[in-house]
C-alpha cells in the first residue's frame, strides 16, 4: 500500500511531560516550522485583537454561564449589539481561527503543530503523523516542582487541572477524547529522552533525521524547565 510522505507532525502532550520541548527539538532537527504559540498569534492577527487577549483564550472554554447565555442570545444578540458573529471574540471564535491556521499550515507542509486540537483537525488527512507525549506522575511532579518551586505543594492539582481543561476543549469543539489512542499514530513516554523520541518518530514516519540534537537534554523523570 502506498502512503503519502509525511509533511506534517502534530504533537499533543500532557502538561509537565515536556512534549512542547520535544516538539521544538523535533522541528529544529527536521528543519521544519514549529507552530505552537504561533498559532495563537496568528489567530489574534486574523481576528484583529491583541496577542495578549488571544492568549487568555488559549486551551480554554468560555465560562459555563457565557456558553449557556449564548444559546439563547445567538439569534438576537449580535443584531442588538450591531456586531456580526465574526466580530465577537471568544474561545469558540479562537478555536475556529486556530483550526483555520492548522488547516492552512497543513497545506504548506513541513511543520510541527503543537496541541490545540491539531490531531483532531487533521484526522485521516494524508501526509500527517500524530503523536501523544505522556509521562509518569512522578516525572511531571518533579518537573513542576523544579519549574515552580513556590507552588510545589499544589503540583498534582495543577497538573491535573491543565489536562482536564485541554480535554474539555477538545471534547467540546471536536467531540473527541483528547487522550484517545485512536487519534494518534504514536504514544511516547518522555522518560526515554529527546534523542530517542526523535529517532522513534523518524523511523515510524519514514523521515530521515541525520543529525542528533547537539544540545538535546534528557527529559526523563529528573526534569528541567520545559
MILOKOL-649130 format. One record per residue (C-alpha): residue in three letters; x, z, y. Coordinates in steps of 0.1 Angstrom, whole numbers, padded with zeros to 4 digits, always signed. Example, Ala and Ser with C-alpha at 12.3 -4.5 7.8 and 13.67 -1.06 7.14 Angstrom:
ALA+0123+0078-0045/SER+0137+0071-0011/
This chain:
UNK+0000+0000+0000/UNK+0013-0010+0034/UNK+0012+0017+0062/UNK+0016+0013+0099/UNK+0050+0025+0111/UNK+0048+0060+0127/UNK+0049+0058+0165/UNK+0030+0090+0174/UNK+0036+0125+0162/UNK+0012+0154+0171/UNK+0023+0190+0168/UNK-0002+0217+0166/UNK+0011+0253+0164/UNK+0002+0289+0160/UNK+0011+0309+0191/UNK+0045+0325+0186/UNK+0056+0301+0158/UNK+0078+0283+0183/UNK+0062+0250+0174/UNK+0064+0239+0211/UNK+0102+0243+0209/UNK+0103+0223+0177/UNK+0083+0195+0193/UNK+0107+0194+0222/UNK+0137+0191+0199/UNK+0120+0165+0177/UNK+0111+0143+0207/UNK+0147+0147+0220/UNK+0162+0136+0187/UNK+0138+0107+0183/UNK+0143+0096+0220/UNK+0105+0097+0224/UNK+0084+0111+0253/UNK+0073+0147+0250/UNK+0038+0153+0262/UNK+0030+0190+0264/UNK+0023+0204+0298/UNK+0025+0168+0310/UNK-0010+0163+0295/UNK-0024+0189+0318/UNK-0006+0175+0348/UNK-0019+0140+0340/UNK-0055+0153+0337/UNK-0052+0171+0370/UNK-0040+0138+0386/UNK-0069+0119+0371/UNK-0094+0145+0384/UNK-0077+0148+0418/UNK-0071+0186+0415/UNK-0040+0207+0418/UNK-0020+0211+0386/UNK-0022+0249+0391/UNK-0060+0246+0389/UNK-0059+0224+0359/UNK-0036+0249+0341/UNK-0062+0276+0344/UNK-0084+0255+0321/UNK-0057+0247+0296/UNK-0067+0256+0260/UNK-0098+0275+0273/UNK-0135+0272+0272/UNK-0157+0279+0302/UNK-0174+0313+0302/UNK-0205+0315+0280/UNK-0228+0320+0310/UNK-0215+0289+0326/UNK-0220+0268+0295/UNK-0254+0284+0290/UNK-0265+0276+0325/UNK-0251+0241+0323/UNK-0275+0232+0296/UNK-0304+0239+0319/UNK-0288+0226+0351/UNK-0275+0193+0336/UNK-0304+0171+0347/UNK-0306+0185+0383/UNK-0276+0205+0393/UNK-0254+0176+0402/UNK-0282+0159+0422/UNK-0288+0191+0440/UNK-0252+0196+0450/UNK-0246+0159+0457/UNK-0219+0157+0431/UNK-0216+0135+0401/UNK-0206+0149+0367/UNK-0171+0134+0371/UNK-0166+0153+0403/UNK-0172+0187+0387/UNK-0140+0200+0372/UNK-0144+0225+0343/UNK-0130+0229+0309/UNK-0152+0202+0294/UNK-0140+0177+0320/UNK-0105+0188+0315/UNK-0107+0182+0278/UNK-0123+0148+0283/UNK-0095+0138+0306/UNK-0068+0151+0283/UNK-0083+0132+0254/UNK-0081+0100+0275/UNK-0045+0108+0282/UNK-0038+0113+0245/UNK-0055+0080+0236/UNK-0036+0062+0262/UNK-0003+0077+0251/UNK-0010+0067+0215/UNK-0014+0031+0226/UNK+0020+0032+0242/UNK+0035+0049+0213/UNK+0069+0066+0208/UNK+0056+0100+0219/UNK+0053+0136+0206/UNK+0020+0152+0216/UNK+0017+0190+0216/UNK-0016+0207+0208/UNK-0048+0202+0229/UNK-0067+0186+0201/UNK-0043+0156+0197/UNK-0046+0156+0159/UNK-0084+0155+0162/UNK-0084+0128+0189/UNK-0062+0106+0168/UNK-0076+0114+0133/UNK-0073+0084+0109/UNK-0056+0063+0136/UNK-0028+0042+0122/UNK+0007+0050+0132/UNK+0001+0087+0138/UNK+0016+0116+0119/UNK+0001+0151+0124/UNK+0020+0184+0120/UNK+0009+0220+0120/UNK+0036+0246+0126/UNK+0029+0282+0115/UNK+0049+0314+0110/UNK+0046+0348+0094/UNK+0030+0375+0114/UNK+0063+0394+0114/UNK+0082+0363+0128/UNK+0056+0358+0155/UNK+0056+0395+0164/UNK+0094+0396+0166/UNK+0093+0366+0189/UNK+0066+0381+0211/UNK+0084+0415+0213/UNK+0116+0398+0225/UNK+0099+0374+0249/UNK+0075+0400+0264/UNK+0091+0434+0257/UNK+0067+0452+0282/UNK+0037+0440+0262/UNK+0052+0446+0227/UNK+0026+0472+0218/UNK-0001+0445+0222/UNK+0017+0418+0202/UNK-0007+0414+0173/UNK-0038+0414+0195/UNK-0023+0389+0219/UNK-0011+0366+0192/UNK-0045+0366+0175/UNK-0063+0361+0208/UNK-0043+0329+0217/UNK-0050+0313+0183/UNK-0087+0323+0184/UNK-0090+0307+0218/UNK-0073+0275+0207/UNK-0096+0274+0176/UNK-0127+0279+0197/UNK-0118+0250+0220/UNK-0112+0226+0191/UNK-0144+0237+0173/UNK-0165+0232+0205/UNK-0150+0199+0217/UNK-0142+0182+0184/UNK-0164+0200+0159/UNK-0133+0206+0138/UNK-0115+0237+0125/UNK-0082+0239+0143/UNK-0062+0251+0113/UNK-0079+0229+0087/UNK-0053+0215+0063/UNK-0072+0182+0061/UNK-0063+0174+0097/UNK-0026+0173+0091/UNK-0001+0154+0071/UNK+0024+0182+0070/UNK+0024+0220+0074/UNK+0057+0235+0084/UNK+0068+0272+0083/UNK+0092+0276+0113/UNK+0113+0301+0093/UNK+0131+0271+0079/UNK+0147+0263+0112/UNK+0145+0234+0136/UNK+0170+0211+0119/UNK+0154+0214+0085/UNK+0119+0209+0101/UNK+0131+0177+0118/UNK+0147+0164+0087/UNK+0115+0170+0067/UNK+0095+0151+0093/UNK+0119+0123+0094/UNK+0117+0119+0056/UNK+0080+0122+0054/UNK+0072+0100+0083/UNK+0098+0074+0075/UNK+0117+0079+0107/UNK+0155+0076+0110/UNK+0170+0106+0127/UNK+0207+0102+0126/UNK+0220+0128+0149/UNK+0214+0165+0142/UNK+0204+0187+0172/UNK+0237+0198+0186/UNK+0220+0227+0205/UNK+0193+0234+0180/UNK+0188+0270+0171/UNK+0172+0286+0141/UNK+0136+0295+0149/UNK+0132+0319+0120/UNK+0120+0354+0119/UNK+0146+0369+0143/UNK+0131+0347+0171/UNK+0142+0338+0206/UNK+0122+0330+0237/UNK+0101+0300+0230/
